[in-house]
């Protein structure tokens, strides 16, 4: 089929193509529940709204993480995503890094993962807290 779907459906902008997804699990590296899990999900959604002019958080989904000792950790994970605006992503990349590293550090994560443009990334060494 050769036609412009956006035009046919009345879209007013070009489509966004690059998706950024943050994974916010409800447990730490040893399986303890994160007491303020909803706070982290809200912060992720607020940040991604800055990056893409809107964000969506899925209800918790079942997830597993293979721990370094070879055992599996079962958890409930919220996926928060946006389709990015490149200029807004560039302007907020330091905020994004700070959020991901702070989440990993403050919730005792073995890894913090995110997905961008079809690529899956993990962080397992976290920046120290900023001097205040």
SVG drawing of the C-alpha trace seen along z (x, -y; Angstrom):
<svg xmlns="http://www.w3.org/2000/svg" viewBox="-8 -21 39 41">
<polyline fill="none" stroke="black" stroke-width="0.4" points="0.0,0.0 1.3,-3.4 -0.3,-6.1 0.5,-8.4 -1.1,-6.9 -0.6,-10.0 -2.3,-12.1 -5.1,-9.6 -5.8,-9.6 -5.5,-13.3 -2.2,-13.4 -0.7,-16.9 3.0,-16.0 5.6,-13.6 5.8,-10.3 8.2,-9.8 10.4,-6.8 12.8,-6.4 11.4,-4.9 13.0,-5.1 11.8,-2.7 12.8,-2.6 12.3,0.6 11.4,-0.1 11.3,3.2 9.6,3.5 12.4,5.4 16.1,4.8 19.0,7.2 18.2,9.5 14.4,9.7 13.3,7.1 10.3,4.9 11.1,1.3 8.9,-0.6 8.6,-3.7 8.2,-2.0 5.4,-4.2 7.4,-7.3 10.2,-6.0 7.6,-5.2 6.1,-8.7 9.6,-10.3 10.4,-8.2 7.2,-9.2 7.7,-12.9 11.2,-12.8 10.2,-11.0 7.4,-13.5 10.1,-16.1 12.0,-14.1 9.1,-13.2 6.1,-15.5 4.3,-12.6 5.0,-9.1 3.1,-5.9 3.6,-3.5 2.4,0.0 0.8,1.8 3.3,4.2 4.5,7.1 6.2,10.2 10.0,10.0 13.0,12.1 16.6,11.2 19.4,13.7 21.5,12.8 25.3,13.1 25.0,16.2 22.9,17.9 19.6,17.8 16.6,16.0 14.8,13.1 11.1,12.8 9.7,9.3 7.0,7.0 8.3,4.3 6.8,1.1 7.7,0.2 7.7,-3.6 8.3,-4.8 8.2,-7.7 8.9,-8.4 11.7,-10.9 12.2,-14.4 15.9,-14.4 16.6,-17.9 14.7,-17.3 16.6,-14.1 19.9,-15.9 18.9,-18.6 17.9,-16.1 20.5,-13.4 22.3,-14.4 19.0,-14.3 18.3,-10.9 21.7,-9.6 21.3,-11.0 17.9,-9.4 19.0,-5.9 22.1,-5.9 20.2,-7.3 17.5,-4.6 20.2,-1.9 22.1,-3.2 19.1,-4.1 17.1,-1.0 20.0,1.5 19.6,2.7 21.9,5.3 21.3,3.7 19.3,0.9 18.1,1.4 16.7,-0.7 15.9,-0.3 16.4,-2.8 15.7,-2.5 15.7,1.3 18.8,1.6 18.8,2.9 21.3,1.4 22.2,2.2 24.0,0.3 25.6,2.1 28.1,-0.5 26.4,-3.6 27.8,-7.1 28.3,-8.3 25.8,-10.8 26.4,-14.4 27.9,-16.6 25.4,-18.9"/>
</svg>
